[in-house]
Amino acid sequence: MEKVIAQSARPSFDLDKRAISILRENDWGGYTLPSKGLYPYQWNWDSMFVALGFSEIDLDRAWTEVESLFEGQWGNGMAAHIVFRRDMPGYFPGPRIWESGHNPPTSGLSQPPVAATIVRDLFEKDRSFGRERLRELFPKLIKWHRWFHTMRVISGGTAIAVTHPWESGRDNSPDWDAALAAVDPTGVTPYTRRDLGHVDAAMRPTKDDYDRYMKLVEYGRSTGWDHTQITREGPFAVADPGITFILMRADRDLKALAQYLGHRDSLYEIEGWLKTAYDTADYLWSDELGAFAARNLRTGDFAQGISSVAFLSFYGGLLHPQRDVQLLGHLHRFLDKVSYGIPSFDPEHPHFEPRRYWRGPTWAIINYLVTRGLLDAGLFEEAERIRQITCKMIQKSGFYEYFDPLDGTGAGGGDFTWTAAIWLAWASPMVDASPEHPPIHG
Ligand code: GLC
């Protein structure tokens, strides 16, 4: 089912074609690589954005992407952050480092759970086509959400912890600096990084960070990937507004799907999770920053600056008049300070670095998620502004992994699948970007 793209002289037409070929070139038969050189396996949330992109041109293939990701789901419910299907010796840390004991081999962590939201999108595109596939996927999705709500919360709290910066999907964000500095890297097994063979070191996490990333992997492996122990006692546990708001949103979408399927027990369980949403938000709100912020669960300390995921509260479905005014003030400030926002970290903070991965650059997937939330909250002007910036940035530089917010230069890996997918599903001027769903009736 090829998307019908009208012949047009608009520059986006070529970009639409290029985006489609990037998805096809990285399709390794049922699953898609984020980028052939840098990331040659299946990554969790990348795949879900890719599914959204595929749903514009081939709905069947889009469902397959989600189904293949869940082949990496563990018995305890965790959908792993990487699924290693072939041995790619050029990638580090590969399956032998993780020792997940799962088949197919996986990493030992998870990633932001956008899947239920995307599954709902696929289902809404063609309900009769998706009905059986939804029925199969639903128990897997709810099991994964249950894993987050039980295994990644601490002592009566409800904010979702990440136990490794990689789990957040925002590897070297300043949000993790203080908690990561407390991880002692002494004695880490010597290793050779492979990412630096593909991308300039100035754009990637530093060696200090990387030593600690590896130390955390060694710790998880030493517990036999006992996630209760890792969350409660491990060297790193930070409540992440990104993953927390993404899960909140996914819970709402899962609830709509449970309603559709008539799963009353599931409905009840999901409502229980959603009831705590405002308590969770209170925990993550920093009066000092006037924004939601990451919080170290071992010390209670907030991150020192504001990350773009603070603006995902709208996507999570939270509304709070006084807080929202402050958040929107920051959002406008972030966008006004640079030409190609949303910068991933406060552009006025001393730790802002415009090209170093999650310490400042703009990411098309985050722009997309924030915008969905803004649209839901009726903030159309801000939503349209961000969409136009994203469109301009990709037209200027191509389908890079991320972008320098100051001048829009593409950075990291080129021909990156999630940027291509977001283009097809949302940023291209050819798309009618209204993600609203009709209500679900039993
Ligand atoms: C990096 C990103 C993460 C992404 C992965 C594959 O680790 O930080 O969000 O999923 O690359 O693209």
Residues whose N, C-alpha, C, O or C-beta is under 5 A from the ligand:
A	BS01	GLC	P34 Y39 W43 D46 G169 R170 D171
